[in-house]
Amino acid sequence: MGDVKYTISAYLANRYSSLFKSLNQKIDALYGHLNDDFLVTSNKVKKYAAVAREKLASDKLPTALREKLRTAARSFDSIIVELQYHDIIRQKLEHVYAVEQTLAAEFSRLYEQRGNGCYTPQYTFVMYDLVRLSYRQLVVVREDYLLASNKIQRLLRALWADRDISRELQLFLFNTAQNLRNVIQILDLLISMHEKLLDEQAAFTVIITEEQRMKILLEVKKLYTMDAEREIFNKTFGIEEELVTDDEIFF
């Protein structure tokens, strides 16, 4: 196959440049809400864990209460481990962000240099493949977030329901509901925007060989640091590959 002449209207180049910049702005906002959620939960849990250990250091506790506080301390430790999901979700979002930042930059260059033919794009050749991949990654991020958040809340509710533990530690169910709503609201918006973009994929046509397409996509795959991400990539594009480990989180 000879050289492919890639053409796209100035209107579409400008539109997609703005769209992918907007998607990344929303991911930036999502980072902020995830950070708020992490800080509220980790600070409260660390405080209660410290109180529990201080109580356990005393020789004056009845045996039954000592065992309950020891159980509570282990639960707080488990919650701290579960909070690692924030870091893993951020890593996954960073990979979506990197790809869509590149798309925004390419479309911007196409718009700025329209008509002179001096800029050769790359990722825009497979834009809809990448949008489909980002969509599936975001759906899994949403599932991961809800699963880990709900597990943490179940642990906290179980401790709070034991009146001896909650009274001794002065434990109350601190409100993380607003943080969760903020995170889910932006994730749902991102997912919806990707769905709408996939629905309109007849906006422009690119002629590209399957070999060229997969070469570009496999470059994107190199970004992924987790088996969970690579598995989504493989399922999206029908690639059979044995993954060595499953480094998905702790659930």
DRENDOBA-176358 format. One record per residue (C-alpha): y negated, z negated, x negated; residue in one letter; chain. Coordinates in steps of 0.001 Angstrom, whole numbers, plus 524288, in hexadecimal, padded with zeros to 5 digits. Each point is the difference from the previous one (the first is absolute). Layout:
N
ATOM      v      w      u  r  c
ATOM      Y      Z      X  a  A
...
***
This chain:
251
ATOM      v      w      u  r  c
ATOM  80000  80000  80000  m  A
ATOM  7F271  8036B  7FB0D  g  A
ATOM  7F401  7F76D  7FFB6  d  A
ATOM  7FCC9  7F9A9  80CE4  v  A
ATOM  7F23E  801F6  804D4  k  A
ATOM  7FC18  7F33C  8061E  y  A
ATOM  7F52D  800CE  80A07  t  A
ATOM  7FA54  7F5B5  808E9  i  A
ATOM  7F374  80030  807B1  s  A
ATOM  7F47E  7F7D4  7FBA6  a  A
ATOM  80081  7F907  80D13  y  A
ATOM  80E16  7FB9D  7FE21  l  A
ATOM  7FE01  7FC60  7F1C5  a  A
ATOM  7F48D  7F756  803AA  n  A
ATOM  80706  7FA59  80BCD  r  A
ATOM  80C42  7FC46  7F883  y  A
ATOM  7F82E  7FA90  7F4AE  s  A
ATOM  7F8E0  7F702  80979  s  A
ATOM  80C82  7FC8D  8073D  l  A
ATOM  8078E  7FBA0  7F404  f  A
ATOM  7F447  7F850  7FB11  k  A
ATOM  7FF92  7F933  80D41  s  A
ATOM  80E7A  7FCCA  7FF45  l  A
ATOM  7FE0E  7F9D4  7F2B1  n  A
ATOM  7F468  7F81B  804DE  q  A
ATOM  808E2  7FA5E  80A75  k  A
ATOM  80A3E  7FC9D  7F5C1  i  A
ATOM  7F53B  7F90A  7F868  d  A
ATOM  7FCF6  7F808  80C3B  a  A
ATOM  80E7B  7FD45  801A2  l  A
ATOM  800A8  7FA6A  7F231  y  A
ATOM  7F555  7F66B  803F9  g  A
ATOM  8074D  7FB41  80C10  h  A
ATOM  80CBC  7FEC0  7F872  l  A
ATOM  7F8E6  7F7E4  7F5D9  n  A
ATOM  7FA4E  7F729  80A92  d  A
ATOM  80D79  7FE38  805E1  d  A
ATOM  805D4  7FCAA  7F2C0  f  A
ATOM  7F55A  7F64C  7FC66  l  A
ATOM  8001F  7F8A9  80CF3  v  A
ATOM  80EBB  7FE95  80026  t  A
ATOM  80238  7FD21  7F195  s  A
ATOM  7F508  7F5F2  7FF08  n  A
ATOM  804C6  7F87C  80BE6  k  A
ATOM  80E35  80068  7FBDE  v  A
ATOM  7FCF4  7FBB2  7F218  k  A
ATOM  7F835  7F4A1  80573  k  A
ATOM  80B38  7FB77  808B0  y  A
ATOM  809E1  801D2  7F4FB  a  A
ATOM  7F7B6  7F75A  7F71E  a  A
ATOM  7FF26  7F55A  80A65  v  A
ATOM  80EB6  80093  8023A  a  A
ATOM  802E2  7FE82  7F17F  r  A
ATOM  7F64F  7F4E6  7FEC6  e  A
ATOM  806E4  7F8EB  80B22  k  A
ATOM  80D43  8029C  7F9DC  l  A
ATOM  7FB6F  7F986  7F375  a  A
ATOM  7FE81  7F33B  80772  s  A
ATOM  80B06  7F60F  80091  d  A
ATOM  7FBD5  7FB33  80D6F  k  A
ATOM  80535  80B10  80877  l  A
ATOM  80B84  7FD90  80917  p  A
ATOM  80BDF  8081D  7FC3E  t  A
ATOM  7FF8D  80889  80C3D  a  A
ATOM  7F1A2  80345  7FE2F  l  A
ATOM  801FE  802A7  7F182  r  A
ATOM  80A6C  80A1E  80355  e  A
ATOM  7F705  80652  809F8  k  A
ATOM  7F4D4  800E9  7F643  l  A
ATOM  8092B  80583  7F5CC  r  A
ATOM  803DE  80A78  809DD  t  A
ATOM  7F19E  80288  802EB  a  A
ATOM  7FCF1  801B1  7F189  a  A
ATOM  80AE8  80A05  7FED5  r  A
ATOM  7FAAC  80732  80BD8  s  A
ATOM  7F271  8008A  7FA02  f  A
ATOM  805E1  8056E  7F381  d  A
ATOM  806F0  80A68  80812  s  A
ATOM  7F345  803C1  8068B  i  A
ATOM  7F93E  80189  7F2D9  i  A
ATOM  80AE9  8093F  7FBEE  v  A
ATOM  7FED1  8077B  80CD1  e  A
ATOM  7F17E  801EF  7FD61  l  A
ATOM  803D1  8096F  7F53C  q  A
ATOM  800C1  80A25  80AC0  y  A
ATOM  7F135  8012A  7FF12  h  A
ATOM  80116  8051A  7F215  d  A
ATOM  80AD5  80974  8038F  i  A
ATOM  7F8A9  80531  80BD1  i  A
ATOM  7F3D8  801C7  7F7B0  r  A
ATOM  807ED  807D8  7F61F  q  A
ATOM  80510  808DB  80AC3  k  A
ATOM  7F256  801DC  80588  l  A
ATOM  7FABD  8031E  7F278  e  A
ATOM  80970  80B70  7FF1B  h  A
ATOM  7FB9E  80546  80D3B  v  A
ATOM  7F1F3  7FDF1  7FBA7  y  A
ATOM  801FC  80745  7F31E  a  A
ATOM  805AA  80C12  8068D  v  A
ATOM  7F5A0  800AB  80A83  e  A
ATOM  7F522  7FD7A  7F630  q  A
ATOM  804EA  80BEF  7F89A  t  A
ATOM  8002A  80804  80C86  l  A
ATOM  7F20A  7FBE1  80309  a  A
ATOM  7FBB8  803FD  7F24B  a  A
ATOM  806D7  80D23  800AA  e  A
ATOM  7FA2C  80381  80D29  f  A
ATOM  7F2AB  7FBAD  7FB24  s  A
ATOM  80149  80907  7F434  r  A
ATOM  8044A  80B2C  808C9  l  A
ATOM  7F412  7FDE0  8087B  y  A
ATOM  7F687  7FEDF  7F49E  e  A
ATOM  80552  80C0C  7F90F  q  A
ATOM  802B1  8084D  80C1A  r  A
ATOM  7FEDD  80E90  7FDB2  g  A
ATOM  800AB  80031  7F12D  n  A
ATOM  80ED8  7FE75  7FF0D  g  A
ATOM  7FF61  7F7D5  7F391  c  A
ATOM  8074A  7F409  804F3  y  A
ATOM  80EC6  7FFCC  8019A  t  A
ATOM  804BB  7F50C  808EA  p  A
ATOM  80D26  7F95E  7FF22  q  A
ATOM  80300  7F555  809E9  y  A
ATOM  7F913  8074E  80AF5  t  A
ATOM  80B09  809F9  7FF46  f  A
ATOM  8090E  7F586  80585  v  A
ATOM  7F600  7F834  807CE  m  A
ATOM  80849  7FEA8  80C34  y  A
ATOM  80BF1  7FBED  7F841  d  A
ATOM  7F7B9  7F551  7F9DD  l  A
ATOM  7FA38  7FBDD  80D0C  v  A
ATOM  80DB5  7FF00  805A7  r  A
ATOM  80435  7F7D0  7F458  l  A
ATOM  7F433  7F6FC  80128  s  A
ATOM  8028D  7FE79  80E81  y  A
ATOM  80DF9  7FB8C  7FDB1  r  A
ATOM  7FBF0  7F6C6  7F50D  q  A
ATOM  7F5A6  7F9D6  808D3  l  A
ATOM  809C6  7FE04  80B17  v  A
ATOM  808FB  7F8A2  7F69A  v  A
ATOM  7F498  7F7FA  7FAA9  v  A
ATOM  7FCED  7FBCA  80DF4  r  A
ATOM  80E2D  7FBF7  80226  e  A
ATOM  80059  7F895  7F306  d  A
ATOM  7F380  7F8C5  80322  y  A
ATOM  80450  7FBAB  80D82  l  A
ATOM  80D7E  7FBF0  7FB46  l  A
ATOM  7FAC9  7F78F  7F4EB  a  A
ATOM  7F4DC  7FA45  80814  s  A
ATOM  80917  7FC53  80B1A  n  A
ATOM  80998  7F9A3  7F69F  k  A
ATOM  7F52B  7F7AB  7FA28  i  A
ATOM  7FB3D  7FBED  80D6A  q  A
ATOM  80DD6  7FC3F  8041F  r  A
ATOM  80135  7F71D  7F421  l  A
ATOM  7F2E2  7F9B1  802DC  l  A
ATOM  8030E  7FE10  80E71  r  A
ATOM  80CFB  7F994  7FCB0  a  A
ATOM  7F914  7F63B  7F721  l  A
ATOM  7F544  7FD85  809E5  w  A
ATOM  80A01  7FDBC  80AD8  a  A
ATOM  805C6  7F48B  7F85A  d  A
ATOM  7F69A  7F52D  803D0  r  A
ATOM  803A1  7F786  7F442  d  A
ATOM  7FC8F  80AF5  7F66F  i  A
ATOM  7F3B2  80478  806ED  s  A
ATOM  7FAFF  7F212  8016D  r  A
ATOM  80318  7FC12  7F1F1  e  A
ATOM  7F9D1  80C56  7FA37  l  A
ATOM  7F55B  800F1  80A65  q  A
ATOM  804DF  80DD3  801D2  l  A
ATOM  7FA4A  808E0  80A59  f  A
ATOM  8029B  80E23  8032D  l  A
ATOM  7F493  806A2  7F968  f  A
ATOM  7FBC1  80C78  8067E  n  A
ATOM  803B0  80C84  7F900  t  A
ATOM  80030  807DB  80C99  a  A
ATOM  7F2C8  8064B  7FDBB  q  A
ATOM  803D5  80440  7F24D  n  A
ATOM  80C84  805F7  8054E  l  A
ATOM  7F892  8070D  80ACE  r  A
ATOM  7F656  80587  7F633  n  A
ATOM  80ADA  8051D  7F727  v  A
ATOM  807EA  805F0  80B1F  i  A
ATOM  7F3EF  80608  80640  q  A
ATOM  7FC8A  80792  7F3B0  i  A
ATOM  80E24  803B2  7FD43  l  A
ATOM  8014B  80536  80DE1  d  A
ATOM  7F372  807C7  7FE51  l  A
ATOM  804BD  805CB  7F31D  l  A
ATOM  80D10  8039E  805FE  i  A
ATOM  7F94C  80623  80BC3  s  A
ATOM  7F6DD  807FC  7F761  m  A
ATOM  80B87  8052C  7F839  h  A
ATOM  8073A  80367  80C8F  e  A
ATOM  7F454  807BD  80508  k  A
ATOM  7FEAE  80711  7F314  l  A
ATOM  80E57  803EB  80060  l  A
ATOM  7FE56  8053B  80DCF  d  A
ATOM  7F59C  809A5  7FB8A  e  A
ATOM  806F2  8056B  7F42B  q  A
ATOM  7FDC3  80E24  80421  a  A
ATOM  7F1F2  7FE8D  7FB72  a  A
ATOM  80285  80833  7F3E7  f  A
ATOM  80B8D  806B9  7F9C0  t  A
ATOM  803FB  7FF84  7F1C8  v  A
ATOM  80A00  80900  7F9C3  i  A
ATOM  807C9  7F885  7F5F9  i  A
ATOM  80DD3  8010E  7FAC7  t  A
ATOM  809BF  7F514  80272  e  A
ATOM  800C7  7FE06  7F152  e  A
ATOM  7F13D  7FE28  7FF07  q  A
ATOM  80005  7F6FE  80BCF  r  A
ATOM  80A89  7F705  7FAA0  m  A
ATOM  7F9E8  7FFC9  7F274  k  A
ATOM  7F356  7FAB1  805C3  i  A
ATOM  8070A  7F654  808C8  l  A
ATOM  80866  7FACD  7F4EB  l  A
ATOM  7F395  7FD46  7F848  e  A
ATOM  7FBC8  7F754  80B43  v  A
ATOM  80D39  7F93F  7FFED  k  A
ATOM  7FD54  7FB82  7F218  k  A
ATOM  7F57D  7F70A  8058D  l  A
ATOM  80A22  7F7E0  8070A  y  A
ATOM  8045D  7F393  7F94C  t  A
ATOM  80914  7FABC  80A91  m  A
ATOM  80D11  804FE  804B4  d  A
ATOM  7FB5B  7FE0D  80E02  a  A
ATOM  7F520  809EE  7FDE0  e  A
ATOM  808C8  809C5  7F937  r  A
ATOM  809E9  7FEB6  80AED  e  A
ATOM  7F5AA  803A5  80A08  i  A
ATOM  7FC2A  80B91  7F780  f  A
ATOM  80E29  8048B  7FF1B  n  A
ATOM  8023D  7FEA5  80EAC  k  A
ATOM  7F356  80712  80314  t  A
ATOM  80388  80BCD  7F7C2  f  A
ATOM  80ECD  7FFC8  8016B  g  A
ATOM  80311  7FC65  7F1F5  i  A
ATOM  80CF9  7F998  7FD03  e  A
ATOM  7FEB5  7F640  7F503  e  A
ATOM  8071C  7F364  7FD08  e  A
ATOM  7F672  7F4E4  7FE03  l  A
ATOM  803FF  7F62F  7F5B0  v  A
ATOM  7FA3A  7F3B3  805F4  t  A
ATOM  7F98B  7FB83  80C5D  d  A
ATOM  7F385  7F93C  7FBDB  d  A
ATOM  7FABB  7FE56  80DA4  e  A
ATOM  7FB18  7F290  802C3  i  A
ATOM  80698  7F35C  8024A  f  A
ATOM  80254  800AD  80EA8  f  A
***
